């Protein structure tokens, strides 16, 4: 899949802009990725967000089972007194 990119302009407070201008190229790339993630996430509908959450939860559960977590172990952990 080709990942086309373009530039956009956004208004930010001066101190935020200065922090960005003074950042390394690597840090600027990380900032751009975080902004892209935020914008994409904010565009998801409630149903899409829930579907994504359920998929993530299923993946976590599957990985936990693959690593040996059973319902009995989970119940024991949840019932432990601190």
C-alpha positions as CSV (number, residue, x, y, z in Angstrom):
1,X,0.0,0.0,0.0
2,X,1.4,3.4,-1.0
3,X,1.4,6.0,1.8
4,X,1.0,9.4,0.1
5,X,1.9,12.3,2.3
6,X,1.3,16.1,2.1
7,X,1.8,19.1,4.3
8,X,-0.9,20.9,6.2
9,X,-0.8,24.2,8.2
10,X,-2.3,24.4,11.7
11,X,-2.3,27.3,14.1
12,X,-0.6,26.6,17.5
13,X,0.6,28.8,20.4
14,X,4.0,30.3,19.8
15,X,5.7,28.2,22.5
16,X,4.4,25.0,20.8
17,X,5.8,26.2,17.5
18,X,9.2,27.0,19.1
19,X,9.3,23.6,20.7
20,X,8.6,22.0,17.3
21,X,11.2,24.2,15.5
22,X,13.8,23.3,18.1
23,X,13.1,19.6,17.9
24,X,15.3,17.1,16.0
25,X,14.1,15.7,12.7
26,X,13.3,12.4,14.4
27,X,11.2,14.2,17.1
28,X,9.4,16.2,14.4
29,X,8.5,12.9,12.7
30,X,7.2,11.5,15.9
31,X,5.1,14.6,16.4
32,X,3.7,14.3,12.9
33,X,2.8,10.7,13.5
34,X,1.0,11.6,16.8
35,X,-1.0,14.4,15.1
36,X,-2.0,12.0,12.2
37,X,-3.1,9.4,14.7
38,X,-5.1,11.9,16.6
39,X,-6.8,13.2,13.5
40,X,-7.6,9.7,12.2
41,X,-8.9,8.7,15.6
42,X,-11.1,11.7,15.9
43,X,-12.7,10.9,12.6
44,X,-13.9,7.4,13.7
45,X,-17.5,7.0,14.3
46,X,-18.7,5.6,17.6
47,X,-19.4,2.2,16.0
48,X,-16.0,2.1,14.4
49,X,-14.3,3.1,17.7
50,X,-16.1,0.3,19.5
51,X,-15.3,-2.2,16.8
52,X,-11.6,-1.2,17.1
53,X,-11.7,-1.5,20.9
54,X,-13.3,-5.0,20.7
55,X,-10.8,-6.1,18.2
56,X,-8.0,-4.9,20.4
57,X,-9.5,-6.6,23.4
58,X,-9.9,-9.9,21.5
59,X,-6.2,-9.7,20.4
60,X,-5.1,-9.1,24.0
61,X,-7.2,-12.0,25.2
62,X,-5.8,-14.3,22.5
63,X,-2.2,-13.4,23.2
64,X,-2.8,-13.9,27.0
65,X,-4.2,-17.4,26.3
66,X,-1.3,-18.2,24.0
67,X,1.0,-17.3,26.9
68,X,-0.8,-19.7,29.3
69,X,-3.4,-17.5,30.9
70,X,-6.5,-19.6,31.7
71,X,-9.9,-18.6,33.1
72,X,-8.9,-20.2,36.5
73,X,-5.6,-18.2,36.6
74,X,-7.4,-15.0,35.7
75,X,-10.1,-15.6,38.3
76,X,-7.4,-16.3,40.9
77,X,-5.6,-13.0,40.0
78,X,-8.8,-11.0,40.1
79,X,-9.8,-12.4,43.5
80,X,-6.4,-11.8,45.2
81,X,-6.4,-9.5,48.2
82,X,-3.6,-7.0,48.2
